[in-house]
Amino acid sequence: MPLYSYRCTACDGTFETLVRSGETPACPSCGSEALDKLLSMPAPDTKSGRLLAAGRAAAAREGHFSNYSRAETKGKV
């Protein structure tokens, strides 16, 4: 089931919900089915080497080593 973002045209609220094909979601605030589907930015590839390296470098600067495997933290912790 994909996760979609919606804006309710009745109460102007925004929300995200999992939607099965063929289903019409309703606004959790007012129950209206008059919704606009919002476009979302795609998530970046978290396995990208540069993103992973940048995240690990930031964690190391802050003293957090939870992003590293045991072999990588030998002598650092």
N, CA, C and O atoms as a GROMACS GRO file, in nm:
protein
  308
    1MET      N    1   0.083  -0.118   0.000
    1MET     CA    2   0.000   0.000   0.000
    1MET      C    3   0.088   0.124   0.000
    1MET      O    4   0.175   0.139   0.085
    2PRO      N    5   0.065   0.213  -0.095
    2PRO     CA    6   0.143   0.337  -0.098
    2PRO      C    7   0.092   0.439   0.003
    2PRO      O    8  -0.026   0.439   0.040
    3LEU      N    9   0.182   0.523   0.047
    3LEU     CA   10   0.150   0.633   0.139
    3LEU      C   11   0.132   0.759   0.056
    3LEU      O   12   0.221   0.798  -0.019
    4TYR      N   13   0.015   0.823   0.070
    4TYR     CA   14  -0.014   0.944  -0.005
    4TYR      C   15  -0.042   1.059   0.091
    4TYR      O   16  -0.088   1.039   0.203
    5SER      N   17  -0.013   1.181   0.045
    5SER     CA   18  -0.045   1.303   0.119
    5SER      C   19  -0.166   1.368   0.052
    5SER      O   20  -0.176   1.373  -0.071
    6TYR      N   21  -0.256   1.419   0.135
    6TYR     CA   22  -0.378   1.482   0.084
    6TYR      C   23  -0.402   1.615   0.154
    6TYR      O   24  -0.356   1.638   0.266
    7ARG      N   25  -0.476   1.704   0.084
    7ARG     CA   26  -0.528   1.827   0.144
    7ARG      C   27  -0.678   1.822   0.130
    7ARG      O   28  -0.730   1.802   0.020
    8CYS      N   29  -0.748   1.842   0.240
    8CYS     CA   30  -0.894   1.841   0.240
    8CYS      C   31  -0.943   1.977   0.192
    8CYS      O   32  -0.902   2.080   0.245
    9THR      N   33  -1.030   1.977   0.092
    9THR     CA   34  -1.083   2.103   0.040
    9THR      C   35  -1.193   2.158   0.131
    9THR      O   36  -1.226   2.277   0.122
   10ALA      N   37  -1.249   2.075   0.217
   10ALA     CA   38  -1.356   2.121   0.306
   10ALA      C   39  -1.301   2.196   0.427
   10ALA      O   40  -1.349   2.304   0.461
   11CYS      N   41  -1.200   2.139   0.493
   11CYS     CA   42  -1.147   2.201   0.616
   11CYS      C   43  -1.004   2.253   0.600
   11CYS      O   44  -0.949   2.310   0.694
   12ASP      N   45  -0.944   2.234   0.481
   12ASP     CA   46  -0.808   2.279   0.450
   12ASP      C   47  -0.701   2.208   0.534
   12ASP      O   48  -0.590   2.260   0.548
   13GLY      N   49  -0.732   2.093   0.588
   13GLY     CA   50  -0.634   2.015   0.664
   13GLY      C   51  -0.550   1.930   0.571
   13GLY      O   52  -0.595   1.894   0.462
   14THR      N   53  -0.429   1.896   0.614
   14THR     CA   54  -0.343   1.806   0.537
   14THR      C   55  -0.314   1.684   0.621
   14THR      O   56  -0.306   1.691   0.743
   15PHE      N   57  -0.299   1.569   0.553
   15PHE     CA   58  -0.271   1.444   0.623
   15PHE      C   59  -0.210   1.345   0.526
   15PHE      O   60  -0.218   1.361   0.404
   16GLU      N   61  -0.148   1.241   0.581
   16GLU     CA   62  -0.093   1.130   0.503
   16GLU      C   63  -0.169   1.004   0.542
   16GLU      O   64  -0.208   0.988   0.657
   17THR      N   65  -0.188   0.917   0.446
   17THR     CA   66  -0.256   0.791   0.476
   17THR      C   67  -0.213   0.683   0.378
   17THR      O   68  -0.174   0.713   0.265
   18LEU      N   69  -0.221   0.559   0.421
   18LEU     CA   70  -0.197   0.445   0.334
   18LEU      C   71  -0.326   0.417   0.258
   18LEU      O   72  -0.433   0.413   0.319
   19VAL      N   73  -0.317   0.398   0.128
   19VAL     CA   74  -0.436   0.381   0.046
   19VAL      C   75  -0.424   0.256  -0.039
   19VAL      O   76  -0.326   0.238  -0.112
   20ARG      N   77  -0.523   0.169  -0.029
   20ARG     CA   78  -0.531   0.053  -0.117
   20ARG      C   79  -0.593   0.096  -0.249
   20ARG      O   80  -0.669   0.193  -0.253
   21SER      N   81  -0.563   0.025  -0.356
   21SER     CA   82  -0.620   0.062  -0.486
   21SER      C   83  -0.772   0.046  -0.480
   21SER      O   84  -0.823  -0.051  -0.424
   22GLY      N   85  -0.841   0.142  -0.538
   22GLY     CA   86  -0.986   0.138  -0.539
   22GLY      C   87  -1.052   0.203  -0.418
   22GLY      O   88  -1.173   0.223  -0.418
   23GLU      N   89  -0.975   0.236  -0.315
   23GLU     CA   90  -1.030   0.300  -0.196
   23GLU      C   91  -1.026   0.452  -0.212
   23GLU      O   92  -0.936   0.506  -0.277
   24THR      N   93  -1.121   0.518  -0.152
   24THR     CA   94  -1.121   0.664  -0.145
   24THR      C   95  -1.105   0.703   0.000
   24THR      O   96  -1.193   0.674   0.081
   25PRO      N   97  -0.994   0.769   0.036
   25PRO     CA   98  -0.975   0.805   0.176
   25PRO      C   99  -1.067   0.920   0.218
   25PRO      O  100  -1.120   0.992   0.133
   26ALA      N  101  -1.085   0.935   0.347
   26ALA     CA  102  -1.163   1.045   0.402
   26ALA      C  103  -1.074   1.125   0.496
   26ALA      O  104  -0.982   1.071   0.556
   27CYS      N  105  -1.102   1.253   0.508
   27CYS     CA  106  -1.026   1.341   0.597
   27CYS      C  107  -1.047   1.297   0.741
   27CYS      O  108  -1.161   1.280   0.785
   28PRO      N  109  -0.938   1.278   0.816
   28PRO     CA  110  -0.954   1.236   0.956
   28PRO      C  111  -1.013   1.345   1.045
   28PRO      O  112  -1.064   1.315   1.153
   29SER      N  113  -1.006   1.471   1.002
   29SER     CA  114  -1.059   1.581   1.083
   29SER      C  115  -1.209   1.598   1.066
   29SER      O  116  -1.283   1.608   1.164
   30CYS      N  117  -1.254   1.602   0.938
   30CYS     CA  118  -1.396   1.633   0.915
   30CYS      C  119  -1.473   1.522   0.846
   30CYS      O  120  -1.596   1.528   0.836
   31GLY      N  121  -1.402   1.418   0.796
   31GLY     CA  122  -1.470   1.306   0.730
   31GLY      C  123  -1.502   1.328   0.584
   31GLY      O  124  -1.558   1.239   0.520
   32SER      N  125  -1.468   1.443   0.529
   32SER     CA  126  -1.497   1.473   0.389
   32SER      C  127  -1.411   1.389   0.296
   32SER      O  128  -1.296   1.357   0.328
   33GLU      N  129  -1.467   1.354   0.181
   33GLU     CA  130  -1.391   1.283   0.078
   33GLU      C  131  -1.350   1.377  -0.035
   33GLU      O  132  -1.302   1.331  -0.138
   34ALA      N  133  -1.370   1.507  -0.017
   34ALA     CA  134  -1.328   1.608  -0.116
   34ALA      C  135  -1.182   1.642  -0.089
   34ALA      O  136  -1.151   1.734  -0.013
   35LEU      N  137  -1.093   1.567  -0.153
   35LEU     CA  138  -0.949   1.578  -0.125
   35LEU      C  139  -0.871   1.608  -0.251
   35LEU      O  140  -0.911   1.569  -0.361
   36ASP      N  141  -0.760   1.677  -0.234
   36ASP     CA  142  -0.661   1.697  -0.340
   36ASP      C  143  -0.538   1.617  -0.302
   36ASP      O  144  -0.486   1.629  -0.191
   37LYS      N  145  -0.490   1.534  -0.395
   37LYS     CA  146  -0.368   1.458  -0.369
   37LYS      C  147  -0.249   1.552  -0.387
   37LYS      O  148  -0.240   1.623  -0.487
   38LEU      N  149  -0.159   1.553  -0.290
   38LEU     CA  150  -0.041   1.640  -0.295
   38LEU      C  151   0.076   1.566  -0.353
   38LEU      O  152   0.089   1.445  -0.337
   39LEU      N  153   0.163   1.640  -0.420
   39LEU     CA  154   0.287   1.581  -0.472
   39LEU      C  155   0.393   1.588  -0.364
   39LEU      O  156   0.405   1.689  -0.295
   40SER      N  157   0.468   1.482  -0.351
   40SER     CA  158   0.576   1.476  -0.251
   40SER      C  159   0.709   1.465  -0.322
   40SER      O  160   0.718   1.415  -0.434
   41MET      N  161   0.811   1.513  -0.255
   41MET     CA  162   0.946   1.497  -0.307
   41MET      C  163   0.988   1.351  -0.291
   41MET      O  164   0.960   1.291  -0.187
   42PRO      N  165   1.053   1.294  -0.389
   42PRO     CA  166   1.100   1.156  -0.373
   42PRO      C  167   1.208   1.150  -0.266
   42PRO      O  168   1.287   1.243  -0.250
   43ALA      N  169   1.210   1.040  -0.195
   43ALA     CA  170   1.312   1.020  -0.092
   43ALA      C  171   1.446   0.993  -0.158
   43ALA      O  172   1.453   0.923  -0.259
   44PRO      N  173   1.554   1.047  -0.102
   44PRO     CA  174   1.686   1.020  -0.160
   44PRO      C  175   1.725   0.875  -0.136
   44PRO      O  176   1.681   0.811  -0.041
   45ASP      N  177   1.809   0.826  -0.224
   45ASP     CA  178   1.860   0.689  -0.209
   45ASP      C  179   1.951   0.686  -0.088
   45ASP      O  180   2.060   0.743  -0.092
   46THR      N  181   1.910   0.619   0.019
   46THR     CA  182   1.988   0.618   0.143
   46THR      C  183   2.109   0.527   0.135
   46THR      O  184   2.192   0.527   0.226
   47LYS      N  185   2.120   0.450   0.029
   47LYS     CA  186   2.236   0.364   0.016
   47LYS      C  187   2.345   0.430  -0.067
   47LYS      O  188   2.447   0.370  -0.097
   48SER      N  189   2.321   0.554  -0.103
   48SER     CA  190   2.420   0.627  -0.180
   48SER      C  191   2.546   0.642  -0.096
   48SER      O  192   2.539   0.678   0.021
   49GLY      N  193   2.658   0.617  -0.154
   49GLY     CA  194   2.785   0.624  -0.082
   49GLY      C  195   2.813   0.761  -0.024
   49GLY      O  196   2.862   0.773   0.088
   50ARG      N  197   2.783   0.865  -0.101
   50ARG     CA  198   2.809   1.002  -0.051
   50ARG      C  199   2.719   1.037   0.066
   50ARG      O  200   2.765   1.097   0.164
   51LEU      N  201   2.590   1.002   0.058
   51LEU     CA  202   2.500   1.031   0.170
   51LEU      C  203   2.540   0.955   0.295
   51LEU      O  204   2.538   1.010   0.405
   52LEU      N  205   2.575   0.829   0.278
   52LEU     CA  206   2.616   0.747   0.391
   52LEU      C  207   2.745   0.802   0.453
   52LEU      O  208   2.756   0.810   0.575
   53ALA      N  209   2.840   0.838   0.370
   53ALA     CA  210   2.966   0.893   0.420
   53ALA      C  211   2.943   1.025   0.493
   53ALA      O  212   3.003   1.049   0.598
   54ALA      N  213   2.856   1.110   0.439
   54ALA     CA  214   2.828   1.238   0.503
   54ALA      C  215   2.759   1.217   0.638
   54ALA      O  216   2.792   1.286   0.735
   55GLY      N  217   2.666   1.124   0.645
   55GLY     CA  218   2.597   1.095   0.770
   55GLY      C  219   2.691   1.039   0.874
   55GLY      O  220   2.684   1.076   0.992
   56ARG      N  221   2.780   0.951   0.832
   56ARG     CA  222   2.877   0.894   0.926
   56ARG      C  223   2.976   1.000   0.974
   56ARG      O  224   3.013   1.001   1.091
   57ALA      N  225   3.018   1.088   0.885
   57ALA     CA  226   3.112   1.193   0.924
   57ALA      C  227   3.046   1.287   1.025
   57ALA      O  228   3.109   1.326   1.123
   58ALA      N  229   2.920   1.322   1.002
   58ALA     CA  230   2.849   1.409   1.096
   58ALA      C  231   2.832   1.340   1.231
   58ALA      O  232   2.848   1.403   1.335
   59ALA      N  233   2.802   1.212   1.231
   59ALA     CA  234   2.786   1.137   1.356
   59ALA      C  235   2.919   1.129   1.430
   59ALA      O  236   2.923   1.143   1.552
   60ALA      N  237   3.026   1.106   1.358
   60ALA     CA  238   3.158   1.097   1.422
   60ALA      C  239   3.199   1.231   1.483
   60ALA      O  240   3.256   1.234   1.592
   61ARG      N  241   3.170   1.342   1.413
   61ARG     CA  242   3.201   1.474   1.469
   61ARG      C  243   3.126   1.497   1.600
   61ARG      O  244   3.178   1.562   1.691
   62GLU      N  245   3.005   1.444   1.609
   62GLU     CA  246   2.923   1.462   1.730
   62GLU      C  247   2.951   1.354   1.835
   62GLU      O  248   2.895   1.359   1.945
   63GLY      N  249   3.034   1.259   1.802
   63GLY     CA  250   3.068   1.154   1.897
   63GLY      C  251   2.971   1.037   1.899
   63GLY      O  252   2.972   0.957   1.992
   64HIS      N  253   2.885   1.026   1.797
   64HIS     CA  254   2.789   0.916   1.789
   64HIS      C  255   2.843   0.812   1.692
   64HIS      O  256   2.878   0.844   1.578
   65PHE      N  257   2.851   0.689   1.735
   65PHE     CA  258   2.903   0.584   1.649
   65PHE      C  259   2.800   0.477   1.620
   65PHE      O  260   2.836   0.367   1.580
   66SER      N  261   2.670   0.507   1.639
   66SER     CA  262   2.566   0.408   1.616
   66SER      C  263   2.548   0.376   1.467
   66SER      O  264   2.487   0.275   1.434
   67ASN      N  265   2.601   0.460   1.378
   67ASN     CA  266   2.590   0.434   1.235
   67ASN      C  267   2.697   0.338   1.185
   67ASN      O  268   2.695   0.298   1.068
   68TYR      N  269   2.787   0.300   1.269
   68TYR     CA  270   2.900   0.217   1.229
   68TYR      C  271   2.881   0.072   1.276
   68TYR      O  272   2.812   0.046   1.374
   69SER      N  273   2.943  -0.021   1.203
   69SER     CA  274   2.944  -0.161   1.246
   69SER      C  275   3.048  -0.178   1.356
   69SER      O  276   3.130  -0.088   1.377
   70ARG      N  277   3.047  -0.291   1.425
   70ARG     CA  278   3.145  -0.316   1.532
   70ARG      C  279   3.289  -0.308   1.481
   70ARG      O  280   3.376  -0.254   1.548
   71ALA      N  281   3.312  -0.363   1.362
   71ALA     CA  282   3.447  -0.363   1.306
   71ALA      C  283   3.496  -0.221   1.279
   71ALA      O  284   3.615  -0.192   1.294
   72GLU      N  285   3.406  -0.134   1.240
   72GLU     CA  286   3.443   0.004   1.209
   72GLU      C  287   3.467   0.089   1.335
   72GLU      O  288   3.536   0.190   1.329
   73THR      N  289   3.411   0.047   1.448
   73THR     CA  290   3.426   0.128   1.570
   73THR      C  291   3.539   0.080   1.658
   73THR      O  292   3.561   0.138   1.765
   74LYS      N  293   3.612  -0.023   1.619
   74LYS     CA  294   3.724  -0.071   1.702
   74LYS      C  295   3.823   0.041   1.726
   74LYS      O  296   3.875   0.102   1.632
   75GLY      N  297   3.847   0.069   1.852
   75GLY     CA  298   3.942   0.170   1.890
   75GLY      C  299   3.885   0.311   1.894
   75GLY      O  300   3.954   0.403   1.936
   76LYS      N  301   3.760   0.331   1.851
   76LYS     CA  302   3.702   0.464   1.851
   76LYS      C  303   3.612   0.487   1.972
   76LYS      O  304   3.593   0.601   2.014
   77VAL      N  305   3.558   0.380   2.026
   77VAL     CA  306   3.462   0.397   2.135
   77VAL      C  307   3.525   0.365   2.266
   77VAL      O  308   3.460   0.374   2.370
   0.00000   0.00000   0.00000
